Amino acid sequence: MTKISPLVVLDCDSTAITQEVIDLIAARVGKAAEVSAITEAAMRGEYDFTESLTARIAMLAGLSTKSLRDVARQITFSAGFEKLIGLTHAADGKVCVVSGGFMEILDIILPPKMVDRWHANRLVVKDEQLTGQILGNLVTAQTKAEMLARWATEFSIPMHHTIAVGDGANDLEMMKVAGLSVAFNAKPVVQRAADYSLSDSLGPVTELFSRLKS
C-alpha cells in the first residue's frame, strides 16, 4: 500500500485563524466598517477580489508598522489548528498557509506553530508607515492554486495527496487543483464547491487523510 504523506494547504484569515487581519488593521485607522463590508462581499464572490483588496489596502495608508505587532497579538487560531499540524507532521506530511493577507503578520504568528511554509502579500513601508500599497503582485485565487502546486513539488508530494482548506471565494482555485477540498466555516459558494465541509474545528481534516487516493 502506498504511504500517504499529505500536504495540507490552508487559507489564513477565518480559516487557520479566527479573524480577518485586514479588519483588525483597519480598526486602527478608523476604517473598520468600510473594510469589513468589502471583505464580506469579496468572500461571497460578489466583488472582484483583486480590486477589493487593492481598495482595502489603500485605506491602511499612514498606519505605523509598530501597530502590526499589536495586531499580531490579537490573533487567535482556529480550534484544532495545532492538532492538525501535529497529526500531519506525524504522518510525515506538511502544513502550509497561503493568504491574501500580509507576510508581516504571518512572519510573527506562524513560526511558533511550526507551519512549514507560508505566502502572503508584502506591504510597502516608507518612514515606518504603511503606504497603502503592496510590494509586487497581489496574492489572488490563482496565486493560491500555484502555491499549492509549488509546495507539492518542493516536498515531492503528489497532487492527489494534497488537501486545500478555505472559507472564501478566493480559495476556490486551489480547491479545484487539490486532491481533496475542505470548506471550513465557509461561505455557501465554497460549501457547494468543496468535497467536504467542516465547522468548529480543523482537527477532523486529518481524518480525511485515509480518503486521499493511494
C-alpha positions in Angstrom: 0.0 0.0 0.0 1.3 3.4 -0.9 2.1 5.6 2.1 0.2 8.8 2.1 2.2 11.8 3.4 -0.2 14.6 2.9 0.2 18.3 2.1 -2.4 20.4 3.8 -2.7 24.0 2.5 -4.9 26.4 4.4 -6.2 29.9 3.8 -5.3 32.1 6.8 -8.0 34.6 7.7 -11.2 33.0 9.1 -9.6 29.5 8.4 -6.3 29.0 10.1 -7.1 32.0 12.4 -10.5 33.2 13.6 -10.1 36.8 12.5 -9.8 38.8 9.3 -6.4 40.5 9.7 -7.2 43.4 7.4 -10.2 44.2 9.6 -8.1 44.3 12.7 -5.6 46.7 11.0 -8.4 48.8 9.6 -9.8 49.3 13.0 -6.6 51.1 13.9 -7.1 53.7 11.2 -10.8 54.2 11.8 -11.9 52.3 8.7 -13.2 49.1 10.2 -16.8 49.3 8.9 -15.8 50.2 5.3 -13.1 47.5 5.0 -15.3 44.8 6.7 -18.1 45.4 4.2 -15.8 45.0 1.2 -14.2 41.9 2.8 -17.6 40.2 3.2 -18.7 41.0 -0.3 -15.4 39.6 -1.7 -15.6 36.4 0.2 -19.2 35.8 -1.1 -17.9 36.2 -4.6 -19.8 39.5 -5.1 -16.7 41.6 -5.6 -13.6 41.1 -7.8 -11.0 40.0 -5.1 -8.0 41.9 -6.6 -10.0 45.1 -6.9 -11.4 44.7 -3.4 -8.0 44.0 -1.8 -6.4 47.0 -3.6 -9.2 49.2 -2.3 -8.9 47.9 1.3 -5.2 48.2 1.4 -5.3 51.8 0.2 -7.4 52.6 3.3 -4.5 51.5 5.6 -2.1 54.2 4.4 -0.4 56.1 7.3 -0.5 53.3 9.9 2.7 52.8 11.9 4.4 49.5 11.4 4.6 49.1 15.2 0.8 48.7 15.1 1.2 45.5 13.1 2.9 43.8 16.1 -0.1 44.8 18.3 -2.4 43.3 15.7 -0.5 40.1 15.7 -1.0 39.8 19.5 -4.8 40.0 18.9 -4.9 36.9 16.7 -6.3 33.6 17.8 -6.0 30.3 15.9 -9.0 28.2 14.9 -9.8 25.3 17.1 -7.9 22.2 16.1 -5.2 24.0 14.2 -2.4 22.7 16.4 -3.8 19.2 16.3 -3.9 19.4 12.5 -0.2 20.4 12.4 0.8 17.7 14.9 -1.0 14.8 13.2 0.0 15.9 9.7 3.7 16.0 10.8 3.2 12.6 12.5 2.1 11.3 9.1 5.3 12.8 7.5 3.2 15.4 5.8 3.5 19.2 5.6 1.2 22.1 6.6 1.4 25.4 4.6 -0.6 28.6 4.7 -1.4 30.9 1.8 -3.1 34.2 2.3 -4.5 37.3 0.7 -3.3 38.9 4.0 0.2 40.0 4.9 3.6 38.5 5.4 4.3 41.0 8.2 1.7 39.2 10.3 2.3 35.6 9.2 6.0 36.0 9.9 5.1 36.7 13.5 2.3 34.2 14.2 3.2 31.1 12.2 6.8 30.1 13.2 5.8 29.2 16.8 3.1 26.9 15.4 5.7 25.0 13.2 4.0 25.7 10.0 6.2 24.5 7.1 5.7 27.3 4.6 3.6 30.4 4.2 3.0 33.0 1.5 1.1 36.3 1.5 1.2 39.9 0.4 4.1 42.1 1.4 3.2 45.7 2.4 5.1 48.7 1.2 6.5 50.7 4.1 8.0 54.2 4.0 9.3 56.0 7.1 7.9 53.2 9.2 4.4 53.8 7.9 2.2 51.8 5.5 1.8 53.5 2.1 -1.4 51.7 1.3 0.3 49.7 -1.4 1.6 46.1 -1.9 5.1 45.1 -3.0 4.9 43.1 -6.2 1.9 41.2 -7.3 -1.2 40.7 -5.2 -2.0 37.2 -3.9 -5.0 36.1 -5.9 -7.1 32.9 -6.2 -4.8 31.8 -8.9 -1.7 32.5 -6.8 -3.1 30.2 -4.1 -3.5 27.4 -6.6 0.0 28.0 -7.9 1.5 27.9 -4.4 -0.2 24.7 -3.5 1.3 23.1 -6.7 4.7 24.7 -6.0 4.8 23.3 -2.4 3.7 19.9 -3.6 6.7 19.9 -6.0 9.1 21.2 -3.3 8.1 18.5 -0.9 7.8 15.7 -3.5 4.1 15.2 -2.6 1.8 14.1 -5.4 -1.1 16.5 -6.1 -3.6 13.8 -5.3 -2.2 13.7 -1.8 -3.0 17.4 -1.2 -5.8 18.9 0.8 -6.9 22.6 0.4 -8.9 24.2 3.2 -10.6 27.6 2.8 -13.7 29.6 3.5 -14.0 32.2 0.8 -14.4 32.6 -3.0 -10.7 33.3 -3.4 -9.9 29.8 -2.2 -11.9 28.1 -5.0 -9.0 27.8 -7.4 -6.7 26.0 -5.0 -9.5 23.8 -4.0 -10.0 22.8 -7.7 -6.5 21.6 -8.1 -6.1 19.8 -4.7 -6.7 16.1 -4.2 -9.4 16.9 -1.7 -11.0 20.2 -0.8 -12.5 21.3 2.5 -14.8 24.2 3.3 -14.2 25.4 6.8 -16.9 27.7 8.3 -17.3 28.7 4.7 -19.5 30.9 2.6 -22.2 29.0 0.7 -20.4 29.2 -2.7 -17.4 27.4 -1.1 -19.5 24.8 0.7 -21.2 23.9 -2.6 -17.8 23.5 -4.4 -15.9 21.6 -1.7 -15.6 17.8 -1.3 -16.2 18.2 2.5 -17.5 20.8 4.8 -16.4 21.4 8.4 -17.2 23.8 11.2 -16.0 24.4 14.7 -12.6 22.6 14.4 -9.8 21.9 11.9 -8.9 18.7 13.6 -11.2 16.5 11.5 -9.2 17.4 8.4 -6.7 14.7 9.5 -9.5 12.1 9.3 -9.6 12.7 5.6 -6.0 11.5 5.0 -7.3 8.0 4.5 -9.6 9.2 1.8 -6.8 10.5 -0.4 -6.1 8.4 -3.5 -3.2 6.0 -2.9 
